[in-house]
Structures are given as C-alpha cells and as structure tokens.
Amino acid sequence: MTFTKVLDLYNWLGEFGITVWIDGGWSVDALLGKQTRKHSDLDIAVHRKDNSKLRQLLENNGYKEENRNDSTEFMYFMKNEAGQGVDVHAFEYDENGKTFKKVYFWNSKLDDVKLER
C-alpha cells in the first residue's frame, strides 16, 4: 500500500466519522517522517462502536475479508482487488477511558488490561 493510498483511506474514513489509529509499519514510518520500506497493508485500530460501520464501508468499496486462524469480530484482515490490505484491530475503553474491555484477541479474551496515557 502506498503513502497516498494510506492518506486517502484515512481521510475517507474520517469523512464518515470514523476515527482510526494507524499502527504497524506505517505508524513507524509516520513517526520517522518517511517511508522506510514497502508495505503490503495498513494496520489500523478502531473503536468498537465504529467497527461495524468500518467493515460495511470497506465491503461496499470492494474489500473482502480474508479468513485467518486468528480472525475474530475484533481482529480481521480485508483486501480489495488491487491487493490493498487493511488489518483491523477493534478496541473498547471503559467508562474512565483507561481500560480495554471485552476485546477478543487471538481467540482469547482480554479483560481489564490497563493502559497508560
């Protein structure tokens, strides 16, 4: 996935009110201020409340889920016909904004994992 495609996807999702956090290789490159290698996909984190809407938007725009051993409702990979992949990781904060709640990751449940901000 190219830098332009990453920005296009990020901005496009924002137009629909979906905030995503870029993680993985592209997040490292963003911090360095330059692309350091080719990226086959874009890793994003999305709040659980936006997960269904995100999935529907991607599906409506030609992305299809690829089944993987670690796929769950909260962690999945989608790819379009051009080969551009999006690796999605959904999360949820508790009412204090400090804890992941009921997020399934690699087929096991993470409850009350503390986050420092």
DRENTORKOL-3810 file (N, C-alpha, C; in nm, 4 decimals):
REM DRENTORKOL-3810
@n.u->0.0851; n.v->-0.1170; n.w->0.0000; ca.u->0.0000; ca.v->0.0000; ca.w->0.0000; c.u->0.0901; c.v->0.1238; c.w->0.0000
@n.u->0.0536; n.v->0.2206; n.w->-0.0804; ca.u->0.1356; ca.v->0.3412; ca.w->-0.0934; c.u->0.0950; c.v->0.4466; c.w->0.0103
@n.u->0.1841; n.v->0.5422; n.w->0.0296; ca.u->0.1590; ca.v->0.6538; ca.w->0.1197; c.u->0.0300; c.v->0.7270; c.w->0.0809
@n.u->0.0116; n.v->0.7500; n.w->-0.0479; ca.u->-0.1086; ca.v->0.8194; ca.w->-0.0961; c.u->-0.2338; c.v->0.7405; c.w->-0.0634
@n.u->-0.2298; n.v->0.6091; n.w->-0.0824; ca.u->-0.3463; ca.v->0.5243; ca.w->-0.0526; c.u->-0.3772; c.v->0.5245; c.w->0.0973
@n.u->-0.2737; n.v->0.5265; n.w->0.1798; ca.u->-0.2935; ca.v->0.5322; ca.w->0.3249; c.u->-0.3661; c.v->0.6612; c.w->0.3620
@n.u->-0.3173; n.v->0.7732; n.w->0.3106; ca.u->-0.3814; ca.v->0.9017; ca.w->0.3403; c.u->-0.5234; c.v->0.9083; c.w->0.2852
@n.u->-0.5433; n.v->0.8570; n.w->0.1653; ca.u->-0.6772; ca.v->0.8564; ca.w->0.1059; c.u->-0.7746; c.v->0.7770; c.w->0.1933
@n.u->-0.7331; n.v->0.6590; n.w->0.2357; ca.u->-0.8195; ca.v->0.5750; ca.w->0.3183; c.u->-0.8459; c.v->0.6406; c.w->0.4533
@n.u->-0.7430; n.v->0.6946; n.w->0.5155; ca.u->-0.7562; ca.v->0.7618; ca.w->0.6442; c.u->-0.8553; c.v->0.8786; c.w->0.6344
@n.u->-0.8371; n.v->0.9627; n.w->0.5344; ca.u->-0.9254; ca.v->1.0786; ca.w->0.5160; c.u->-1.0672; c.v->1.0371; c.w->0.4788
@n.u->-1.0803; n.v->0.9356; n.w->0.3942; ca.u->-1.2111; ca.v->0.8862; ca.w->0.3518; c.u->-1.2904; c.v->0.8345; c.w->0.4717
@n.u->-1.2259; n.v->0.7570; n.w->0.5581; ca.u->-1.2954; ca.v->0.7071; ca.w->0.6770; c.u->-1.3347; c.v->0.8226; c.w->0.7680
@n.u->-1.2487; n.v->0.9224; n.w->0.7791; ca.u->-1.2802; ca.v->1.0403; ca.w->0.8586; c.u->-1.4031; c.v->1.1141; c.w->0.8084
@n.u->-1.4227; n.v->1.1150; n.w->0.6771; ca.u->-1.5414; ca.v->1.1788; ca.w->0.6195; c.u->-1.6702; c.v->1.1112; c.w->0.6660
@n.u->-1.6612; n.v->0.9851; n.w->0.7040; ca.u->-1.7770; ca.v->0.9106; ca.w->0.7532; c.u->-1.7811; c.v->0.9079; c.w->0.9057
@n.u->-1.6976; n.v->0.9893; n.w->0.9683; ca.u->-1.6977; ca.v->0.9989; ca.w->1.1140; c.u->-1.6277; c.v->0.8860; c.w->1.1852
@n.u->-1.5445; n.v->0.8122; n.w->1.1133; ca.u->-1.4716; ca.v->0.7010; ca.w->1.1742; c.u->-1.3279; c.v->0.7439; c.w->1.2003
@n.u->-1.2904; n.v->0.7457; n.w->1.3271; ca.u->-1.1527; ca.v->0.7749; ca.w->1.3646; c.u->-1.0770; c.v->0.6441; c.w->1.3705
@n.u->-0.9624; n.v->0.6410; n.w->1.3060; ca.u->-0.8755; ca.v->0.5234; ca.w->1.3145; c.u->-0.7382; c.v->0.5682; c.w->1.3609
@n.u->-0.6696; n.v->0.4771; n.w->1.4268; ca.u->-0.5324; ca.v->0.4983; ca.w->1.4691; c.u->-0.4461; c.v->0.4072; c.w->1.3841
@n.u->-0.3478; n.v->0.4644; n.w->1.3190; ca.u->-0.2587; ca.v->0.3870; ca.w->1.2337; c.u->-0.1529; c.v->0.3227; c.w->1.3211
@n.u->-0.1388; n.v->0.1919; n.w->1.3052; ca.u->-0.0343; ca.v->0.1225; ca.w->1.3798; c.u->0.0466; c.v->0.0364; c.w->1.2841
@n.u->0.1307; n.v->-0.0471; n.w->1.3351; ca.u->0.2143; ca.v->-0.1302; ca.w->1.2491; c.u->0.3217; c.v->-0.0497; c.w->1.1788
@n.u->0.3642; n.v->-0.0983; n.w->1.0647; ca.u->0.4746; ca.v->-0.0378; ca.w->0.9898; c.u->0.4524; c.v->0.1060; c.w->0.9495
@n.u->0.3291; n.v->0.1389; n.w->0.9088; ca.u->0.3027; ca.v->0.2768; ca.w->0.8680; c.u->0.3119; c.v->0.3730; c.w->0.9854
@n.u->0.2816; n.v->0.3278; n.w->1.1070; ca.u->0.2930; ca.v->0.4177; ca.w->1.2220; c.u->0.4391; c.v->0.4504; c.w->1.2489
@n.u->0.5260; n.v->0.3530; n.w->1.2313; ca.u->0.6696; ca.v->0.3773; ca.w->1.2479; c.u->0.7172; c.v->0.4774; c.w->1.1439
@n.u->0.6775; n.v->0.4566; n.w->1.0189; ca.u->0.7190; ca.v->0.5487; ca.w->0.9125; c.u->0.6659; c.v->0.6893; c.w->0.9359
@n.u->0.5441; n.v->0.6993; n.w->0.9883; ca.u->0.4872; ca.v->0.8312; ca.w->1.0176; c.u->0.5713; c.v->0.9027; c.w->1.1232
@n.u->0.6139; n.v->0.8300; n.w->1.2246; ca.u->0.6977; ca.v->0.8895; ca.w->1.3285; c.u->0.8344; c.v->0.9306; c.w->1.2752
@n.u->0.8858; n.v->0.8532; n.w->1.1811; ca.u->1.0157; ca.v->0.8855; ca.w->1.1214; c.u->1.0050; c.v->0.9944; c.w->1.0155
@n.u->0.8831; n.v->1.0177; n.w->0.9666; ca.u->0.8617; ca.v->1.1212; ca.w->0.8664; c.u->0.9006; c.v->1.0803; c.w->0.7259
@n.u->0.9142; n.v->0.9484; n.w->0.7039; ca.u->0.9474; ca.v->0.8984; ca.w->0.5701; c.u->0.9122; c.v->0.7507; c.w->0.5610
@n.u->0.8881; n.v->0.7075; n.w->0.4384; ca.u->0.8603; ca.v->0.5665; ca.w->0.4157; c.u->0.9927; c.v->0.4916; c.w->0.4123
@n.u->1.0061; n.v->0.3894; n.w->0.4967; ca.u->1.1317; ca.v->0.3158; ca.w->0.5085; c.u->1.1333; c.v->0.1848; c.w->0.4310
@n.u->1.0145; n.v->0.1384; n.w->0.3916; ca.u->1.0049; ca.v->0.0114; ca.w->0.3190; c.u->0.8692; c.v->0.0038; c.w->0.2517
@n.u->0.8518; n.v->-0.0957; n.w->0.1654; ca.u->0.7214; ca.v->-0.1211; ca.w->0.1053; c.u->0.6305; c.v->-0.1824; c.w->0.2109
@n.u->0.5030; n.v->-0.1472; n.w->0.2018; ca.u->0.4037; ca.v->-0.2011; ca.w->0.2948; c.u->0.2943; c.v->-0.2698; c.w->0.2136
@n.u->0.2655; n.v->-0.3931; n.w->0.2483; ca.u->0.1617; ca.v->-0.4665; ca.w->0.1762; c.u->0.0222; c.v->-0.4348; c.w->0.2289
@n.u->0.0164; n.v->-0.3743; n.w->0.3482; ca.u->-0.1137; ca.v->-0.3444; ca.w->0.4063; c.u->-0.1040; c.v->-0.2239; c.w->0.4985
@n.u->-0.2172; n.v->-0.1896; n.w->0.5560; ca.u->-0.2266; ca.v->-0.0835; ca.w->0.6546; c.u->-0.2900; c.v->-0.1425; c.w->0.7791
@n.u->-0.2208; n.v->-0.1320; n.w->0.8923; ca.u->-0.2746; ca.v->-0.1762; ca.w->1.0199; c.u->-0.3443; c.v->-0.0582; c.w->1.0853
@n.u->-0.4699; n.v->-0.0794; n.w->1.1269; ca.u->-0.5428; ca.v->0.0273; ca.w->1.1942; c.u->-0.6115; c.v->-0.0260; c.w->1.3193
@n.u->-0.6278; n.v->0.0623; n.w->1.4155; ca.u->-0.7095; ca.v->0.0355; ca.w->1.5333; c.u->-0.8323; c.v->0.1242; c.w->1.5219
@n.u->-0.9460; n.v->0.0701; n.w->1.5600; ca.u->-1.0733; ca.v->0.1429; ca.w->1.5523; c.u->-1.1539; c.v->0.1129; c.w->1.6779
@n.u->-1.2234; n.v->0.2129; n.w->1.7256; ca.u->-1.3086; ca.v->0.1914; ca.w->1.8427; c.u->-1.4194; c.v->0.0931; c.w->1.8058
@n.u->-1.4522; n.v->0.0079; n.w->1.8985; ca.u->-1.5529; ca.v->-0.0966; ca.w->1.8745; c.u->-1.6856; c.v->-0.0390; c.w->1.8228
@n.u->-1.7246; n.v->0.0791; n.w->1.8705; ca.u->-1.8515; ca.v->0.1387; ca.w->1.8280; c.u->-1.8525; c.v->0.1689; c.w->1.6784
@n.u->-1.7359; n.v->0.1842; n.w->1.6173; ca.u->-1.7259; ca.v->0.2132; ca.w->1.4742; c.u->-1.6906; c.v->0.0911; c.w->1.3900
@n.u->-1.6692; n.v->-0.0221; n.w->1.4548; ca.u->-1.6206; ca.v->-0.1404; ca.w->1.3844; c.u->-1.7163; c.v->-0.1885; c.w->1.2752
@n.u->-1.8447; n.v->-0.1990; n.w->1.3061; ca.u->-1.9416; ca.v->-0.2466; ca.w->1.2059; c.u->-1.9515; c.v->-0.1509; c.w->1.0878
@n.u->-1.9528; n.v->-0.0223; n.w->1.1167; ca.u->-1.9599; ca.v->0.0786; ca.w->1.0115; c.u->-1.8352; c.v->0.0735; c.w->0.9237
@n.u->-1.7199; n.v->0.0584; n.w->0.9848; ca.u->-1.5937; ca.v->0.0468; ca.w->0.9101; c.u->-1.5981; c.v->-0.0739; c.w->0.8173
@n.u->-1.6373; n.v->-0.1873; n.w->0.8721; ca.u->-1.6435; ca.v->-0.3107; ca.w->0.7920; c.u->-1.7384; c.v->-0.2936; c.w->0.6735
@n.u->-1.8547; n.v->-0.2339; n.w->0.6985; ca.u->-1.9531; ca.v->-0.2143; ca.w->0.5915; c.u->-1.8990; c.v->-0.1212; c.w->0.4830
@n.u->-1.8347; n.v->-0.0128; n.w->0.5223; ca.u->-1.7763; ca.v->0.0797; ca.w->0.4244; c.u->-1.6707; c.v->0.0107; c.w->0.3389
@n.u->-1.5856; n.v->-0.0667; n.w->0.4025; ca.u->-1.4825; ca.v->-0.1385; ca.w->0.3267; c.u->-1.5463; c.v->-0.2390; c.w->0.2309
@n.u->-1.6440; n.v->-0.3147; n.w->0.2793; ca.u->-1.7122; ca.v->-0.4121; ca.w->0.1936; c.u->-1.7800; c.v->-0.3440; c.w->0.0759
@n.u->-1.8444; n.v->-0.2313; n.w->0.1016; ca.u->-1.9136; ca.v->-0.1575; ca.w->-0.0052; c.u->-1.8176; c.v->-0.0997; c.w->-0.1081
@n.u->-1.6902; n.v->-0.0961; n.w->-0.0745; ca.u->-1.5895; ca.v->-0.0428; ca.w->-0.1648; c.u->-1.4911; c.v->-0.1492; c.w->-0.2112
@n.u->-1.5389; n.v->-0.2731; n.w->-0.2176; ca.u->-1.4634; ca.v->-0.3794; ca.w->-0.2820; c.u->-1.3681; c.v->-0.4580; c.w->-0.1946
@n.u->-1.3648; n.v->-0.4312; n.w->-0.0655; ca.u->-1.2791; ca.v->-0.5092; ca.w->0.0242; c.u->-1.3530; c.v->-0.6336; c.w->0.0689
@n.u->-1.2804; n.v->-0.7438; n.w->0.0772; ca.u->-1.3376; ca.v->-0.8698; ca.w->0.1241; c.u->-1.2504; c.v->-0.9237; c.w->0.2373
@n.u->-1.3165; n.v->-0.9812; n.w->0.3357; ca.u->-1.2410; ca.v->-1.0365; ca.w->0.4474; c.u->-1.1674; c.v->-1.1626; c.w->0.4041
@n.u->-1.0443; n.v->-1.1736; n.w->0.4485; ca.u->-0.9662; ca.v->-1.2962; ca.w->0.4291; c.u->-0.9678; c.v->-1.3712; c.w->0.5607
@n.u->-1.0175; n.v->-1.4928; n.w->0.5575; ca.u->-1.0223; ca.v->-1.5719; ca.w->0.6801; c.u->-0.8827; c.v->-1.6159; c.w->0.7200
@n.u->-0.8525; n.v->-1.5939; n.w->0.8458; ca.u->-0.7239; ca.v->-1.6327; ca.w->0.9036; c.u->-0.7500; c.v->-1.7084; c.w->1.0328
@n.u->-0.6488; n.v->-1.7791; n.w->1.0788; ca.u->-0.6634; ca.v->-1.8555; ca.w->1.2030; c.u->-0.6939; c.v->-1.7672; c.w->1.3228
@n.u->-0.6466; n.v->-1.6427; n.w->1.3194; ca.u->-0.6649; ca.v->-1.5539; ca.w->1.4336; c.u->-0.7770; c.v->-1.4520; c.w->1.4137
@n.u->-0.8579; n.v->-1.4666; n.w->1.3087; ca.u->-0.9659; ca.v->-1.3715; ca.w->1.2822; c.u->-1.0751; c.v->-1.3819; c.w->1.3878
@n.u->-1.1215; n.v->-1.2661; n.w->1.4315; ca.u->-1.2343; ca.v->-1.2567; ca.w->1.5234; c.u->-1.3172; c.v->-1.1367; c.w->1.4804
@n.u->-1.4244; n.v->-1.1117; n.w->1.5527; ca.u->-1.5063; ca.v->-0.9932; ca.w->1.5271; c.u->-1.4248; c.v->-0.8651; c.w->1.5470
@n.u->-1.3232; n.v->-0.8729; n.w->1.6318; ca.u->-1.2457; ca.v->-0.7560; ca.w->1.6699; c.u->-1.1088; c.v->-0.7481; c.w->1.6036
@n.u->-1.0717; n.v->-0.8507; n.w->1.5302; ca.u->-0.9420; ca.v->-0.8532; ca.w->1.4644; c.u->-0.9573; c.v->-0.9301; c.w->1.3332
@n.u->-0.9426; n.v->-0.8581; n.w->1.2221; ca.u->-0.9643; ca.v->-0.9215; ca.w->1.0924; c.u->-0.8872; c.v->-0.8463; c.w->0.9847
@n.u->-0.8740; n.v->-0.9123; n.w->0.8694; ca.u->-0.7971; ca.v->-0.8577; ca.w->0.7578; c.u->-0.8872; c.v->-0.8534; c.w->0.6348
@n.u->-0.8884; n.v->-0.7378; n.w->0.5668; ca.u->-0.9679; ca.v->-0.7225; ca.w->0.4451; c.u->-0.8780; c.v->-0.6742; c.w->0.3333
@n.u->-0.9075; n.v->-0.7201; n.w->0.2100; ca.u->-0.8257; ca.v->-0.6842; ca.w->0.0946; c.u->-0.9157; c.v->-0.6541; c.w->-0.0232
@n.u->-0.8751; n.v->-0.5567; n.w->-0.1062; ca.u->-0.9516; ca.v->-0.5272; ca.w->-0.2276; c.u->-0.8863; c.v->-0.5952; c.w->-0.3476
@n.u->-0.9496; n.v->-0.5825; n.w->-0.4648; ca.u->-0.8991; ca.v->-0.6494; ca.w->-0.5854; c.u->-0.7619; c.v->-0.5987; c.w->-0.6282
@n.u->-0.7281; n.v->-0.4754; n.w->-0.5904; ca.u->-0.5973; ca.v->-0.4194; ca.w->-0.6235; c.u->-0.4883; c.v->-0.4723; c.w->-0.5310
@n.u->-0.5281; n.v->-0.5551; n.w->-0.4330; ca.u->-0.4307; ca.v->-0.6143; ca.w->-0.3415; c.u->-0.3985; c.v->-0.5288; c.w->-0.2202
@n.u->-0.4739; n.v->-0.4216; n.w->-0.2007; ca.u->-0.4506; ca.v->-0.3354; ca.w->-0.0850; c.u->-0.5208; c.v->-0.3941; c.w->0.0362
@n.u->-0.4451; n.v->-0.4206; n.w->0.1404; ca.u->-0.4989; ca.v->-0.4839; ca.w->0.2587; c.u->-0.5113; c.v->-0.3891; c.w->0.3757
@n.u->-0.6113; n.v->-0.4147; n.w->0.4593; ca.u->-0.6327; ca.v->-0.3394; ca.w->0.5826; c.u->-0.6467; c.v->-0.4414; c.w->0.6959
@n.u->-0.5571; n.v->-0.4318; n.w->0.7919; ca.u->-0.5572; ca.v->-0.5191; ca.w->0.9086; c.u->-0.6222; c.v->-0.4417; c.w->1.0224
@n.u->-0.7415; n.v->-0.4842; n.w->1.0652; ca.u->-0.8238; ca.v->-0.4084; ca.w->1.1588; c.u->-0.8163; c.v->-0.4693; c.w->1.2986
@n.u->-0.7968; n.v->-0.3821; n.w->1.3974; ca.u->-0.7953; ca.v->-0.4216; ca.w->1.5382; c.u->-0.8924; c.v->-0.3298; c.w->1.6125
@n.u->-1.0038; n.v->-0.3847; n.w->1.6585; ca.u->-1.1047; ca.v->-0.3048; ca.w->1.7289; c.u->-1.0808; c.v->-0.3123; c.w->1.8792
@n.u->-1.1108; n.v->-0.2030; n.w->1.9477; ca.u->-1.0915; ca.v->-0.1962; ca.w->2.0919; c.u->-1.2064; c.v->-0.1198; c.w->2.1554
@n.u->-1.2100; n.v->-0.1249; n.w->2.2884; ca.u->-1.3118; ca.v->-0.0517; ca.w->2.3626; c.u->-1.2510; c.v->-0.0050; c.w->2.4942
@n.u->-1.2743; n.v->0.1206; n.w->2.5283; ca.u->-1.2321; ca.v->0.1733; ca.w->2.6569; c.u->-1.3428; c.v->0.1545; c.w->2.7591
@n.u->-1.3049; n.v->0.1525; n.w->2.8864; ca.u->-1.4078; ca.v->0.1531; ca.w->2.9903; c.u->-1.4587; c.v->0.2956; c.w->3.0090
@n.u->-1.5495; n.v->0.3128; n.w->3.1027; ca.u->-1.6111; ca.v->0.4435; ca.w->3.1238; c.u->-1.5116; c.v->0.5506; c.w->3.1682
@n.u->-1.3937; n.v->0.5104; n.w->3.2165; ca.u->-1.2898; ca.v->0.6054; ca.w->3.2569; c.u->-1.1887; c.v->0.6324; c.w->3.1462
@n.u->-1.2019; n.v->0.5621; n.w->3.0358; ca.u->-1.1115; ca.v->0.5829; ca.w->2.9231; c.u->-0.9727; c.v->0.5259; c.w->2.9432
@n.u->-0.9574; n.v->0.4283; n.w->3.0323; ca.u->-0.8243; ca.v->0.3764; ca.w->3.0612; c.u->-0.8081; c.v->0.2264; c.w->3.0402
@n.u->-0.9146; n.v->0.1567; n.w->3.0092; ca.u->-0.9076; ca.v->0.0105; ca.w->3.0081; c.u->-0.9736; c.v->-0.0465; c.w->2.8840
@n.u->-0.9099; n.v->-0.1437; n.w->2.8234; ca.u->-0.9787; ca.v->-0.2214; ca.w->2.7210; c.u->-1.0791; c.v->-0.3101; c.w->2.7910
@n.u->-1.1976; n.v->-0.3239; n.w->2.7349; ca.u->-1.2972; ca.v->-0.4129; ca.w->2.7920; c.u->-1.3472; c.v->-0.5097; c.w->2.6870
@n.u->-1.3490; n.v->-0.6359; n.w->2.7232; ca.u->-1.4103; ca.v->-0.7400; ca.w->2.6419; c.u->-1.3668; c.v->-0.7363; c.w->2.4963
@n.u->-1.2385; n.v->-0.7270; n.w->2.4767; ca.u->-1.1829; ca.v->-0.7331; ca.w->2.3421; c.u->-1.1240; c.v->-0.8718; c.w->2.3230
@n.u->-1.1622; n.v->-0.9356; n.w->2.2157; ca.u->-1.1114; ca.v->-1.0689; ca.w->2.1883; c.u->-0.9926; c.v->-1.0586; c.w->2.0949
@n.u->-0.8850; n.v->-1.1221; n.w->2.1316; ca.u->-0.7594; ca.v->-1.1089; ca.w->2.0605; c.u->-0.6954; c.v->-1.2463; c.w->2.0529
@n.u->-0.6659; n.v->-1.2914; n.w->1.9346; ca.u->-0.6081; ca.v->-1.4240; ca.w->1.9139; c.u->-0.6880; c.v->-1.5316; c.w->1.9844
@n.u->-0.8199; n.v->-1.5216; n.w->1.9722; ca.u->-0.9126; ca.v->-1.6207; ca.w->2.0261; c.u->-0.9083; c.v->-1.6328; c.w->2.1779
@n.u->-0.8568; n.v->-1.5317; n.w->2.2461; ca.u->-0.8650; ca.v->-1.5309; ca.w->2.3916; c.u->-0.9127; c.v->-1.3943; c.w->2.4365
@n.u->-0.9736; n.v->-1.3903; n.w->2.5519; ca.u->-1.0373; ca.v->-1.2680; ca.w->2.5995; c.u->-0.9398; c.v->-1.1860; c.w->2.6842
@n.u->-0.9288; n.v->-1.0574; n.w->2.6520; ca.u->-0.8511; ca.v->-0.9646; ca.w->2.7340; c.u->-0.9507; c.v->-0.8780; c.w->2.8080
@n.u->-0.9555; n.v->-0.8897; n.w->2.9374; ca.u->-1.0436; ca.v->-0.8053; ca.w->3.0178; c.u->-0.9584; c.v->-0.7209; c.w->3.1110
@n.u->-0.9903; n.v->-0.5932; n.w->3.1172; ca.u->-0.9280; ca.v->-0.5027; ca.w->3.2114; c.u->-0.7754; c.v->-0.4960; c.w->3.1984
@n.u->-0.7279; n.v->-0.4820; n.w->3.0777; ca.u->-0.5852; ca.v->-0.4608; ca.w->3.0545; c.u->-0.5611; c.v->-0.3121; c.w->3.0703
@n.u->-0.4808; n.v->-0.2720; n.w->3.1645; ca.u->-0.4599; ca.v->-0.1306; ca.w->3.1941; c.u->-0.3747; c.v->-0.0647; c.w->3.0872
@n.u->-0.4161; n.v->0.0549; n.w->3.0504; ca.u->-0.3421; ca.v->0.1369; ca.w->2.9541; c.u->-0.2972; c.v->0.2630; c.w->3.0223
@n.u->-0.1767; n.v->0.3052; n.w->2.9956; ca.u->-0.1271; ca.v->0.4325; ca.w->3.0465; c.u->-0.1370; c.v->0.5341; c.w->2.9347
@n.u->-0.1834; n.v->0.6525; n.w->2.9662; ca.u->-0.1896; ca.v->0.7600; ca.w->2.8662; c.u->-0.1021; c.v->0.8738; c.w->2.9091
END
